[in-house]
């Protein structure tokens, strides 16, 4: 499917805005997306849009993915977070599962499969005949509130011993569990991203057949185009970057509108007529645009190199992850500015400005974009280490 034949992802994302915005408060109250929002995402075609074409997907470009994730996060932080959780999870599983697993999970469900959970290897599993007996606990399983299947990363054991690859790294796999195999813990009582249904979950000695597992670090898709040669980590990084840009874009859009309407107590004119506000607005708008340019440059350039057949190097991976972390830091600064500038408007429940502040500071706590991203990247740039599994 060439670019001209693919559906326009941004148009699909904009088509759900009315439903997303009208259900944002309900999502927070329910602590997971309402059925109406999930249905709108499916009806738009977005839920399987990232999938390989064999799983009814469109195999979008990196720029298309960045634009769609940013647009959904602009509408609502929780829906944006779902889009960087559910969309890639289904795409990865449909690209990397062996044929028998693909048939069981996707083909037999007419490709109407919502996938959530956590890929981090927080479980272990003893190898048994035909598969693994998996035990593990995973926190923050984003999108699991409405997912039929749940993923969980694990480290396989043979006779109680870890197995290692040729490069010295432990073997790490991803298991795909039917929802009924999962025990959920209702621990999703949080400051922001309340509507994401990011529940904790665990399994104990659950059998998972070989064909419902795949290597966590694989870059060899069994279906789909070369974009999947990037592997799980870089595409996940792109999602975090676009999400931060989208949430902070919504905060800037809202403060632009508020600037000509709000006069804060004690001020002689509207917020927009204050010179300090004008200076800070221009500064943070410039920061946002610079972060967006960096993200687009890093992720689109590297993904094109991979599409052209180049090997993905540690330096390339570091460059993408630095861009994602930087975009998140800029997003925090933008939301901090808009929160303070908006005054009491930004503390009233139901305001998107209030949600964007909470969502941004919650999303920025994710381990994927913490300071270790910078230190590992710096060590690669200086030649102190050859590679880092965290990148």
PAFI-958435 format. One line per 3 residues: number of its first residue (from 0); their letters; for each residue x, y, z of N, C-alpha, C, O. Coordinates in steps of 0.2 Angstrom, whole numbers. Example, Ala and Ser with C-alpha at 12.3 -4.5 7.8 and 13.67 -1.06 7.14 Angstrom:
BEGIN
0) AS) 66/-28/39/62/-22/39/66/-16/39/71/-17/42  64/-11/35/68/-5/36/64/0/39/67/6/40;
***
This chain:
BEGIN
0) XXX) 4/-6/0/0/0/0/4/6/0/8/7/5  4/10/-5/8/16/-5/5/22/-2/-1/21/0  8/28/-1/6/33/3/-1/36/0/-5/38/4;
3) XXX) -2/36/-6/-8/39/-9/-14/34/-8/-20/37/-7  -13/28/-7/-18/23/-5/-20/23/2/-26/20/4  -16/25/7/-17/24/14/-22/30/16/-22/35/13;
6) XXX) -27/28/21/-31/33/23/-27/38/27/-22/37/30  -30/44/27/-27/50/31/-27/49/38/-33/50/41  -22/47/42/-22/46/49/-25/52/53/-28/51/58;
9) XXX) -22/58/51/-24/64/55/-31/66/54/-35/68/59  -34/65/48/-41/65/47/-45/61/51/-50/62/54  -43/54/52/-46/49/56/-46/52/63/-51/51/67;
12) XXX) -40/54/65/-40/57/72/-44/62/74/-47/63/79  -45/67/69/-49/73/70/-56/71/70/-60/74/73  -58/65/67/-65/63/66/-68/61/73/-74/61/74;
15) XXX) -63/59/78/-66/57/84/-66/63/90/-68/61/95  -64/69/88/-63/74/93/-69/75/97/-69/76/103  -75/76/94/-81/78/97/-82/72/103/-84/74/108;
18) XXX) -82/66/101/-83/61/106/-78/61/111/-80/60/117  -72/61/109/-66/62/114/-67/67/119/-67/66/125  -69/73/117/-69/79/121/-75/78/126/-75/80/132;
21) XXX) -81/76/123/-87/75/127/-87/70/132/-91/70/137  -82/65/131/-81/59/136/-75/60/141/-74/55/144  -71/65/140/-65/66/144/-66/66/151/-63/62/155;
24) XXX) -71/69/154/-73/69/161/-75/62/163/-73/60/169  -79/59/159/-82/52/161/-76/47/161/-76/43/165  -71/48/157/-65/44/157/-61/44/163/-59/39/166;
27) XXX) -60/50/166/-57/51/172/-61/48/178/-58/45/182  -67/49/178/-72/46/183/-72/39/183/-71/36/188  -72/36/177/-72/28/176/-65/25/177/-64/19/178;
30) XXX) -59/30/176/-52/28/177/-51/23/171/-46/20/171  -55/23/166/-53/20/159/-58/23/154/-63/26/156  -56/22/148/-60/25/143/-67/22/142/-68/16/143;
33) XXX) -72/27/142/-79/24/141/-80/21/134/-76/21/130  -85/16/134/-86/13/128/-87/17/122/-85/15/116  -90/23/123/-91/27/117/-85/30/114/-84/30/108;
36) XXX) -80/31/118/-73/33/115/-70/27/112/-67/28/107  -70/21/115/-67/16/112/-70/14/105/-67/13/100  -77/14/105/-80/13/99/-79/18/93/-78/16/88;
39) XXX) -78/24/95/-76/30/91/-69/28/88/-68/29/82  -64/26/92/-58/24/89/-58/19/84/-54/19/79  -62/14/86/-63/8/81/-66/10/75/-64/8/69;
42) XXX) -72/14/76/-76/16/70/-71/20/65/-72/20/59  -67/24/68/-62/28/64/-57/24/60/-55/27/55  -56/18/62/-51/14/59/-44/15/62/-39/12/60;
45) XXX) -44/19/68/-37/20/71/-34/14/75/-28/13/75  -39/10/78/-37/5/82/-32/0/79/-28/-3/82  -33/-2/72/-28/-6/69/-25/-3/63/-22/-6/59;
48) XXX) -25/4/63/-22/8/58/-14/7/58/-11/7/52  -11/6/63/-3/5/63/-1/-3/61/4/-4/60  -6/-7/61/-5/-14/60/-2/-15/53/-2/-11/48;
51) XXX) 2/-21/52/3/-23/45/-3/-24/41/-8/-25/44  -2/-24/35/-8/-24/30/-12/-31/31/-18/-32/30  -8/-36/33/-11/-43/34/-16/-43/40/-20/-47/41;
54) XXX) -15/-38/45/-20/-37/50/-24/-31/50/-26/-28/55  -26/-30/43/-30/-24/42/-27/-17/43/-31/-13/45  -21/-17/43/-18/-10/45/-16/-7/39/-16/-9/33;
57) XXX) -13/-1/40/-11/4/34/-3/5/34/-1/8/29  0/2/39/8/3/39/10/10/38/13/11/33  8/15/42/9/22/41/17/23/42/20/19/45;
60) XXX) 18/29/39/25/31/40/26/34/47/22/35/51  33/35/48/34/38/55/31/45/56/28/46/61  31/49/51/28/56/51/21/55/52/18/59/56;
63) XXX) 18/51/49/10/50/50/9/48/57/4/50/60  13/43/60/12/41/67/13/47/72/9/48/76  18/51/71/19/56/75/14/61/75/11/64/80;
66) XXX) 11/62/69/6/67/68/-1/65/71/-4/69/75  -2/58/71/-9/56/73/-8/56/81/-13/58/84  -3/53/84/-2/53/91/-2/60/94/-5/61/99;
69) XXX) 1/65/91/1/72/93/-6/74/93/-8/78/98  -10/73/88/-17/76/87/-21/73/93/-25/76/96  -21/66/94/-25/63/99/-23/66/106/-28/67/110;
72) XXX) -17/67/107/-15/69/114/-17/76/115/-18/79/120  -17/80/109/-20/87/110/-27/87/112/-29/91/116  -31/82/109/-38/82/111/-39/80/118/-42/84/122;
75) XXX) -35/75/121/-36/73/128/-30/69/129/-28/64/125  -26/70/135/-20/67/137/-21/59/137/-17/55/135  -27/57/140/-28/50/141/-29/46/135/-27/41/134;
78) XXX) -33/49/130/-34/46/124/-27/46/120/-26/41/116  -23/51/120/-17/51/117/-12/46/120/-9/42/116  -13/45/127/-9/39/130/-11/33/127/-7/28/126;
81) XXX) -18/32/127/-20/25/124/-18/24/117/-16/18/115  -17/29/113/-15/28/106/-8/26/106/-6/23/101  -4/28/111/3/26/111/4/19/114/10/17/115;
84) XXX) -1/17/117/-1/10/120/-5/5/116/-2/0/114  -11/6/115/-15/1/111/-13/0/104/-12/-5/101  -12/6/100/-10/5/93/-3/2/92/-3/-3/88;
87) XXX) 2/4/95/8/0/94/8/-7/97/11/-12/94  5/-8/102/5/-15/105/2/-20/100/4/-25/99  -4/-18/97/-7/-22/92/-3/-23/86/-2/-28/83;
90) XXX) 1/-18/84/5/-18/78/11/-22/79/13/-26/75  14/-22/85/20/-26/86/18/-33/87/21/-37/84  13/-35/90/11/-42/91/9/-45/84/11/-50/82;
93) XXX) 5/-41/80/3/-43/73/9/-44/69/9/-48/64  14/-40/70/20/-40/66/25/-46/68/28/-49/63  25/-47/74/31/-52/77/28/-59/79/33/-63/79;
96) XXX) 22/-60/80/20/-67/82/21/-72/76/20/-70/71  23/-78/78/23/-83/73/16/-84/70/11/-82/73  16/-88/65/10/-88/61/4/-91/65/-2/-89/64;
99) XXX) 5/-96/69/0/-99/72/-3/-95/78/-9/-94/79  1/-91/81/-1/-86/86/-5/-80/82/-10/-78/85  -3/-78/76/-6/-73/73/-13/-75/71/-18/-71/71;
102) XXX) -14/-81/68/-20/-84/67/-25/-84/73/-31/-83/72  -22/-87/78/-27/-87/84/-29/-80/87/-35/-80/88  -24/-76/87/-26/-69/90/-29/-65/85/-34/-61/87;
105) XXX) -27/-64/79/-30/-59/75/-35/-62/70/-40/-60/69  -33/-67/66/-37/-70/60/-44/-72/63/-49/-70/61  -43/-76/68/-50/-79/71/-54/-74/75/-60/-75/76;
108) XXX) -51/-68/76/-55/-62/79/-57/-57/74/-58/-51/76  -56/-59/67/-58/-54/62/-54/-48/63/-56/-43/60  -48/-48/66/-43/-43/66/-46/-37/71/-43/-31/70;
111) XXX) -51/-38/74/-54/-33/79/-51/-35/86/-55/-37/90  -45/-33/87/-41/-35/93/-38/-29/96/-34/-25/93  -40/-27/102/-37/-22/106/-32/-25/111/-33/-30/114;
114) XXX) -26/-22/111/-20/-25/114/-17/-20/119/-16/-14/117  -16/-22/125/-13/-17/130/-8/-21/134/-7/-27/134  -5/-17/139/-1/-20/144/6/-17/144/7/-12/141;
117) XXX) 11/-21/146/18/-19/147/23/-24/144/23/-30/146  27/-21/140/32/-25/137/39/-27/142/42/-31/140  39/-23/147/45/-23/151/45/-31/154/40/-33/156;
120) XXX) 51/-34/154/52/-41/156/52/-42/164/57/-43/167  46/-40/167/45/-41/174/42/-48/176/40/-48/182  42/-52/172/40/-59/173/46/-64/172/51/-62/169;
123) XXX) 45/-70/175/50/-76/173/45/-82/171/39/-82/172  48/-86/167/45/-92/165/49/-98/164/55/-97/161  47/-104/167/51/-110/165/49/-113/159/43/-113/157;
126) XXX) 53/-115/155/52/-118/148/49/-125/150/52/-129/153  43/-126/146/40/-133/147/38/-135/140/39/-131/135  36/-141/139/34/-143/132/29/-139/129/24/-138/131;
129) XXX) 31/-136/123/26/-132/119/26/-125/121/22/-121/118  29/-123/126/28/-116/128/32/-114/135/37/-117/136  29/-110/139/31/-107/145/26/-107/150/20/-106/149;
132) XXX) 28/-108/157/24/-107/162/26/-100/165/31/-100/168  22/-95/164/24/-88/166/21/-86/173/15/-87/174  25/-83/176/23/-79/183/26/-72/183/32/-71/181;
135) XXX) 22/-67/184/25/-61/184/20/-55/187/14/-57/187  23/-50/188/18/-44/190/21/-38/186/27/-36/186  16/-34/183/17/-29/179/13/-23/182/7/-24/183;
138) XXX) 16/-17/182/13/-11/184/11/-7/178/14/-7/173  6/-3/179/4/2/174/3/-1/167/6/1/162  -2/-5/167/-3/-9/160/-8/-4/156/-14/-5/156;
141) XXX) -5/1/153/-9/6/149/-14/3/144/-12/-2/140  -20/5/144/-25/2/140/-28/-5/141/-32/-7/137  -26/-7/147/-29/-14/148/-36/-14/150/-40/-19/150;
144) XXX) -39/-8/152/-46/-8/154/-51/-10/149/-56/-12/150  -49/-9/143/-53/-11/137/-50/-16/132/-52/-16/126  -45/-20/134/-41/-24/130/-43/-31/130/-44/-34/136;
147) XXX) -44/-34/124/-46/-42/124/-39/-46/126/-40/-52/128  -34/-43/124/-27/-47/125/-23/-42/129/-23/-36/128  -18/-45/133/-13/-41/137/-7/-44/136/-6/-50/136;
150) XXX) -2/-40/135/5/-42/134/9/-42/141/7/-37/145  14/-46/141/18/-45/147/25/-48/145/26/-53/143  30/-44/147/37/-46/145/40/-51/151/38/-50/156;
153) XXX) 44/-55/149/47/-60/154/54/-63/152/56/-62/146  57/-65/157/64/-69/155/63/-76/156/61/-79/161  64/-80/151/63/-87/151/69/-90/155/75/-88/155;
156) XXX) 67/-96/158/72/-100/162/72/-107/160/67/-109/158  78/-110/160/78/-117/159/82/-120/165/88/-119/166  78/-125/168/81/-127/174/83/-122/179/88/-123/183;
159) XXX) 79/-117/179/80/-111/184/85/-106/182/86/-102/186  88/-107/176/94/-103/174/92/-98/168/88/-101/164  94/-92/169/93/-87/163/97/-90/157/102/-93/158;
162) XXX) 94/-88/151/98/-90/145/100/-83/142/97/-78/143  106/-84/139/109/-78/136/110/-78/129/111/-83/126  110/-72/125/111/-72/118/119/-71/117/123/-71/122;
165) XXX) 121/-71/111/128/-71/109/131/-65/111/137/-65/112  127/-59/112/130/-53/114/130/-52/121/132/-47/124  129/-57/125/129/-57/132/123/-55/136/122/-55/142;
168) XXX) 118/-52/132/112/-50/135/107/-56/136/107/-61/133  103/-56/142/98/-61/143/93/-61/138/91/-56/135  91/-67/137/85/-68/132/79/-65/135/77/-67/141;
171) XXX) 75/-61/132/69/-58/134/63/-59/129/64/-58/123  58/-61/132/52/-63/127/46/-59/129/46/-56/135  41/-58/125/35/-55/126/29/-61/126/29/-64/121;
174) XXX) 25/-61/131/19/-66/131/13/-62/129/12/-56/131  9/-65/125/2/-63/124/-3/-67/127/-4/-73/126  -7/-64/132/-12/-67/136/-19/-65/134/-20/-59/133;
177) XXX) -23/-70/133/-30/-68/133/-32/-65/140/-30/-67/145  -37/-60/139/-39/-57/145/-41/-61/151/-39/-59/157  -44/-67/150/-46/-71/155/-41/-74/159/-42/-77/165;
180) XXX) -34/-74/156/-29/-77/160/-26/-72/165/-21/-74/169  -28/-66/165/-25/-61/169/-28/-59/175/-35/-59/175  -25/-58/181/-28/-56/187/-26/-48/187/-20/-46/188;
183) XXX) -31/-44/188/-30/-37/188/-30/-34/195/-34/-37/199  -26/-30/197/-26/-26/203/-28/-19/202/-26/-15/198  -34/-17/206/-37/-11/205/-32/-5/208/-34/-3/214;
186) XXX) -27/-3/205/-22/1/209/-22/8/205/-17/12/207  -26/9/200/-26/15/196/-29/21/199/-34/23/196  -26/24/204/-29/30/208/-23/35/208/-19/34/212;
189) XXX) -23/39/203/-17/43/201/-19/51/200/-25/52/200  -14/55/199/-14/62/198/-17/64/192/-22/68/191  -14/61/186/-16/62/180/-16/56/175/-15/50/178;
192) XXX) -18/57/169/-19/51/165/-24/46/168/-24/40/167  -29/49/171/-34/45/175/-38/40/171/-40/35/173  -39/43/164/-44/39/160/-40/33/156/-44/31/151;
195) XXX) -34/31/157/-31/27/153/-32/19/155/-29/15/151  -35/18/161/-36/11/163/-29/7/163/-28/2/161  -24/11/166/-17/8/167/-17/4/173/-13/5/177;
198) XXX) -20/-2/173/-21/-6/179/-15/-11/180/-11/-13/175  -13/-12/186/-8/-17/188/-11/-24/186/-17/-25/187  -7/-29/185/-9/-35/184/-4/-40/185/2/-39/185;
201) XXX) -6/-47/186/-1/-52/187/-4/-59/185/-10/-60/183  1/-63/184/-1/-70/182/3/-75/186/9/-73/189  1/-81/187/5/-86/191/5/-92/188/-1/-95/188;
204) XXX) 10/-95/185/10/-101/182/5/-102/176/2/-107/176  5/-97/172/0/-97/167/4/-100/161/9/-97/159  1/-105/158/4/-108/152/3/-103/146/-3/-101/144;
207) XXX) 8/-102/142/8/-98/136/12/-102/131/18/-103/131  8/-104/125/12/-108/120/17/-104/117/17/-98/116  22/-107/114/28/-104/110/25/-99/105/28/-94/104;
210) XXX) 20/-101/102/17/-97/96/14/-90/98/12/-86/94  13/-90/105/10/-83/107/16/-79/111/14/-75/116  22/-80/109/27/-76/112/32/-74/106/32/-77/100;
213) XXX) 36/-69/107/41/-67/102/46/-63/106/45/-61/112  52/-62/103/58/-59/107/57/-52/107/54/-48/103  58/-49/113/57/-42/115/61/-37/110/58/-32/108;
216) XXX) 67/-39/109/71/-35/105/72/-36/98/76/-34/94  67/-40/95/68/-42/88/66/-36/84/63/-32/85  70/-36/78/69/-31/73/68/-35/66/69/-32/61;
219) XXX) 65/-41/67/64/-45/61/56/-47/60/54/-52/63  52/-42/57/45/-44/57/43/-49/53/47/-50/47  38/-53/54/36/-58/50/30/-56/45/28/-59/41;
222) XXX) 28/-50/47/23/-46/43/24/-39/43/27/-37/48  22/-35/38/22/-28/38/29/-26/35/33/-30/33  29/-19/34/35/-16/30/41/-15/35/41/-18/40;
225) XXX) 46/-12/32/52/-11/35/52/-6/41/56/-6/45  46/-3/42/46/1/48/47/-3/54/49/-1/59  44/-9/54/45/-13/60/52/-16/61/54/-19/66;
228) XXX) 57/-14/56/64/-16/57/67/-11/63/72/-12/65  63/-6/64/65/-2/70/65/-5/77/69/-4/81  60/-10/77/59/-14/83/55/-10/88/52/-4/87;
231) XXX) 53/-13/94/49/-10/99/51/-3/102/47/1/102  57/-3/104/60/3/108/59/10/104/56/14/107  62/10/98/62/17/95/54/19/93/53/25/94;
234) XXX) 50/14/91/43/16/90/40/18/96/36/23/96  41/15/102/38/17/108/41/24/110/37/28/112  47/25/109/50/32/110/47/37/106/45/43/108;
237) XXX) 45/36/100/41/41/95/35/42/98/32/48/98  31/37/101/25/38/104/25/43/110/21/48/111  30/42/114/31/46/120/32/54/118/30/58/121;
240) XXX) 37/54/113/38/61/110/32/65/108/31/70/110  28/61/104/22/64/100/17/66/106/13/71/105  16/61/111/11/63/116/13/69/120/9/73/121;
243) XXX) 19/70/122/21/76/125/20/82/121/18/87/124  21/82/115/20/87/110/13/89/110/11/95/110  9/84/110/1/85/109/-2/88/115/-6/92/115;
246) XXX) 0/85/121/-3/88/127/-1/95/128/-5/100/130  6/97/127/8/104/128/5/108/122/5/114/124  4/105/116/1/110/111/-6/112/113/-8/117/112;
249) XXX) -10/107/117/-16/109/119/-16/114/124/-20/119/124  -11/114/129/-10/119/134/-9/126/131/-12/131/133  -4/126/125/-3/132/122/-9/135/118/-11/141/119;
252) XXX) -13/131/115/-19/133/111/-24/136/116/-27/141/115  -25/133/122/-29/135/127/-27/142/130/-32/146/131  -21/143/131/-19/149/134/-19/155/129/-20/160/131;
255) XXX) -18/153/123/-19/158/117/-26/161/118/-27/167/117  -31/156/118/-38/158/118/-40/162/125/-43/167/125  -37/160/130/-38/163/137/-35/170/137/-38/174/141;
258) XXX) -30/171/134/-26/177/135/-30/183/133/-29/189/136  -35/183/128/-39/189/127/-46/189/130/-50/193/129  -47/184/135/-53/184/139/-52/185/146/-57/188/149;
261) XXX) -46/183/149/-45/183/156/-42/190/158/-36/191/156  -44/193/163/-41/198/167/-40/196/174/-45/195/178  -34/195/176/-33/192/183/-34/198/188/-33/203/187;
264) XXX) -36/195/194/-37/200/199/-31/205/201/-26/203/202  -33/211/201/-28/216/202/-24/219/195/-21/224/196  -26/216/190/-23/218/183/-27/223/180/-33/223/181;
267) XXX) -24/228/176/-28/233/173/-31/231/166/-35/234/164  -28/225/164/-30/223/157/-30/216/157/-28/212/161  -32/213/151/-32/206/150/-25/203/150/-20/206/150;
270) XXX) -25/196/151/-18/193/152/-14/194/145/-8/195/146  -17/194/140/-13/195/133/-10/202/133/-6/202/128  -12/207/136/-9/213/136/-3/214/141/0/220/141;
273) XXX) -1/209/145/4/210/149/11/208/146/11/203/142  16/212/146/22/211/142/25/205/145/28/201/141  25/204/151/29/198/154/25/191/151/29/187/149;
276) XXX) 19/191/150/15/186/147/17/185/140/18/179/138  17/191/136/19/190/129/26/187/128/27/183/124  31/189/132/37/187/132/38/179/133/41/176/129;
279) XXX) 34/177/139/34/170/140/31/166/135/33/160/134  25/169/133/21/165/128/26/164/121/26/158/119  29/169/119/33/168/113/39/163/114/41/159/110;
282) XXX) 42/164/120/47/159/122/45/152/122/48/148/119  39/150/125/37/143/126/34/141/119/35/135/118  31/145/115/29/143/109/36/141/104/36/136/101;
285) XXX) 41/145/105/47/144/102/50/137/104/53/133/100  50/136/111/53/130/113/49/124/110/52/119/108  42/124/110/38/119/108/40/118/100/40/112/98;
288) XXX) 40/123/96/42/122/89/49/119/88/49/114/84  53/121/92/60/118/92/60/110/93/63/106/90  56/109/99/56/102/101/52/98/95/54/92/94;
291) XXX) 47/100/92/44/97/87/48/96/81/49/90/78  52/101/79/57/100/74/62/95/75/64/91/71  65/95/81/70/90/83/67/82/83/70/78/80;
294) XXX) 61/82/85/58/75/85/56/73/78/58/67/77  54/77/74/53/75/67/59/73/64/60/68/60  64/77/65/71/76/61/74/70/64/76/65/60;
297) XXX) 74/69/70/77/63/73/74/56/71/77/52/68  67/56/72/64/50/71/63/48/63/63/43/61  61/54/60/60/52/52/66/51/49/66/47/44;
300) XXX) 71/54/50/78/53/47/80/46/48/82/43/44  80/44/55/83/37/56/78/32/53/81/27/50  72/33/54/67/28/51/68/27/43/68/22/40;
303) XXX) 70/33/40/71/33/33/77/29/31/78/25/26  82/30/35/89/26/35/87/19/35/90/15/31  83/17/40/81/10/41/77/7/35/78/2/32;
306) XXX) 73/11/32/69/9/27/73/9/20/72/4/16  79/12/20/83/12/15/88/6/15/92/5/11  87/2/21/91/-4/22/97/-3/26/101/-8/27;
309) XXX) 98/3/29/104/3/34/102/0/41/97/-1/43  108/-3/44/107/-6/50/106/0/56/109/5/56  101/-2/60/100/3/66/105/2/71/106/-3/74;
312) XXX) 109/8/72/115/8/76/113/10/83/108/14/84  117/9/88/116/12/95/116/19/95/112/23/98  120/23/91/120/30/90/113/32/87/111/38/90;
315) XXX) 110/29/83/104/31/80/98/30/85/94/35/86  99/25/89/94/24/94/94/29/100/89/32/102  100/31/101/102/36/106/99/43/104/96/46/108;
318) XXX) 100/44/98/97/51/95/90/51/96/87/56/98  86/46/94/79/46/95/77/47/102/72/50/103  80/43/106/78/43/113/79/50/116/75/52/121;
321) XXX) 85/53/115/86/60/117/81/65/115/79/69/119  79/64/109/73/68/106/67/67/110/63/72/112  65/61/112/59/60/115/59/63/122/54/66/125;
324) XXX) 65/62/125/66/64/132/66/72/132/63/75/137  69/75/127/69/82/127/62/85/126/60/90/129  58/82/121/51/84/120/47/84/126/43/88/127;
327) XXX) 48/79/130/44/78/137/46/84/141/42/86/145  53/85/142/55/91/146/52/97/144/50/101/148  52/99/138/49/105/135/41/105/136/39/110/138;
330) XXX) 38/99/136/31/99/137/30/101/144/25/104/146  34/98/149/33/100/156/34/108/157/30/111/161  39/111/154/40/118/155/34/122/152/32/127/155;
333) XXX) 31/120/146/26/123/143/20/122/148/16/127/149  18/117/150/12/116/154/13/119/161/8/122/164  19/120/163/20/124/170/19/131/168/15/134/172;
336) XXX) 21/134/163/20/141/161/12/142/160/10/147/163  9/138/156/2/139/155/-2/138/162/-7/142/163  0/134/166/-4/133/172/-3/139/177/-8/141/179;
339) XXX) 3/142/177/3/148/181/0/154/178/-3/158/181  1/154/171/-2/160/168/-10/160/168/-13/166/169  -13/154/168/-20/154/168/-23/155/175/-29/156/175;
342) XXX) -19/155/180/-22/157/187/-27/151/189/-26/145/188  -33/154/192/-38/149/194/-41/145/189/-44/140/190  -41/147/183/-44/144/177/-41/137/177/-44/132/175;
345) XXX) -34/136/178/-31/130/178/-32/125/183/-29/120/183  -35/127/188/-36/123/194/-43/120/194/-45/116/199  -48/122/190/-55/120/190/-56/113/186/-54/113/181;
348) XXX) -58/109/190/-60/102/186/-64/103/180/-69/107/180  -62/99/175/-66/100/169/-63/104/164/-64/104/158  -58/108/166/-54/112/161/-48/108/158/-45/104/162;
351) XXX) -48/109/151/-42/105/148/-36/107/151/-31/103/151  -35/114/152/-29/116/155/-27/113/161/-21/111/163  -32/111/166/-31/108/172/-29/101/171/-24/98/174;
354) XXX) -32/97/166/-30/91/164/-23/90/161/-19/86/163  -22/95/157/-15/94/153/-9/95/158/-4/92/157  -10/99/163/-5/100/168/-4/93/172/2/91/173;
357) XXX) -9/90/174/-9/84/178/-7/78/174/-2/74/176  -9/78/167/-7/73/163/0/73/161/4/68/161  3/79/160/10/80/158/14/78/164/19/75/162;
360) XXX) 13/80/170/17/79/175/17/71/177/22/68/180  11/68/176/11/61/177/14/57/171/18/52/173  13/59/165/17/55/160/24/56/160/28/52/157;
363) XXX) 27/62/162/34/63/163/37/59/168/44/58/168  34/55/172/37/51/177/38/44/174/42/40/177  36/43/168/38/36/165/45/35/164/49/39/162;
366) XXX) 47/29/166/54/27/166/57/28/159/63/28/158  53/27/154/56/27/147/59/34/145/63/34/140  57/39/148/60/46/147/63/49/153/63/55/153;
369) XXX) 66/45/157/70/48/163/77/50/161/79/49/155  81/52/166/87/55/165/92/50/162/97/52/159  91/43/164/95/38/161/96/38/154/101/36/151;
372) XXX) 91/40/151/91/41/143/96/45/141/100/44/136  97/51/144/102/56/143/109/53/145/114/53/141  110/50/150/117/48/152/119/42/148/125/42/146;
375) XXX) 115/37/147/116/32/142/118/34/135/123/32/132  114/39/133/116/42/126/122/46/126/126/45/121  124/49/131/130/53/132/136/48/132/141/49/129;
378) XXX) 135/42/135/141/38/136/142/34/129/148/33/127  137/33/125/137/31/118/141/36/114/145/34/110  139/42/114/142/48/110/149/48/112/153/50/107;
381) XXX) 151/48/118/158/48/120/162/42/119/168/42/120  159/37/117/163/30/116/164/27/123/168/22/123  161/29/128/162/25/135/159/18/135/162/14/138;
384) XXX) 153/18/131/150/11/131/148/10/123/148/15/120  148/4/121/146/2/114/138/3/113/136/5/108  135/1/119/127/0/118/124/0/125/128/-1/130;
387) XXX) 118/1/125/114/1/131/107/-3/130/104/0/125  106/-8/133/99/-11/132/93/-7/134/88/-8/132  94/-1/138/89/3/140/87/8/134/82/11/135;
390) X) 91/8/129/89/12/123/86/8/118/85/10/112;
***
